[in-house]
């Protein structure tokens, strides 16, 4: 099992990059760089590539709407080159608020679009000419909206570092998870509870794996939560409440919130409704307090070393191959070293 963490920064990623170099020395295997509608992920990934030597640098995530397949191929190839073959490209559909609100693009056909993007990215990284006649039309013809009709099938001009860069899918819905298990190199779930993962996603994962190409390695799973080790750290779980409440309560709208739906699937139906009602009514503190303690305990790794070891094994038993932690510690590098020992 590898150990990873998200790039944590409060407005200044350059300072966070200084910390990543220390975490790399401590044994961290992977750092994940988010995008949403803040700083773009590839710029920060390139900066991290220049500052580090061994750590994997993953995008978590790039949405499949605001960049064309050609741009994603260039991005993957460029990042893999400057990192010396250490790039991971996490893809996801994001959500309507970001795609339609920030990017001004229609949020349509996320599954079909994801499949076509991945097929085109893999072909492009193999330096094949891009051709598509689905959601994407390559080359674009006059019948499909081209102005000149002069487009031609092209292959990437430069030679990629690797002809296959790992592509992960971030997904929570049944069809998305099934798709990840079928075609992706890895899966990036969020708010992951290992003891409940099988009941929520077991059938979807099995269905996807049954269709998985023999050319693909077994599916990697990167998941985890807040991490703190000590005899008196349980109170730190309260620091996970604001983010959890944001996603379950405020990420989306009533009737269209993937994270709220996940909480319901976990068995917290009444709590999920209460959290959302409070959050959308502007009562954020009350929403945070309504997050079930059990959900926080099972989804994070906070407690004495022996207890954290138990949580590690629960994630491992659920199939997690890359344990993603968010350190709640004064010395994150020391925590990474201790976690590497506990992981074994």
Secondary structure, DSSP 8 states (H G I E B T S, - for coil): -EEEEE---SS-HHHHHHHHHHHHHHT--EEEE--TTSS-HHHHHHHHHHH-SS-EEEEEEEESSSS-HHHHHHHHHHHHHHTTS-EEEEEE---HHHHHHTS------HHHHHHHHHHHHHHHHTT----EESSSEES--GGGT-SS--------SS--SSS--EEEEE--SHHHHHHHHHH-SEE--SS--HHHHHHHHHHHHHHHHHT--TTS---EEEEEEEEEESTT-GGGGGGGHHHHHIIIIISSBTTB-HHHHHHHHTT-HHHHHHHHHHHHTT-HHHHHHTS-HHHHHHHSEEESHHHHHHHHHHHHHTT-SEEEEEE-SS-HHHHHHHHHHHH-
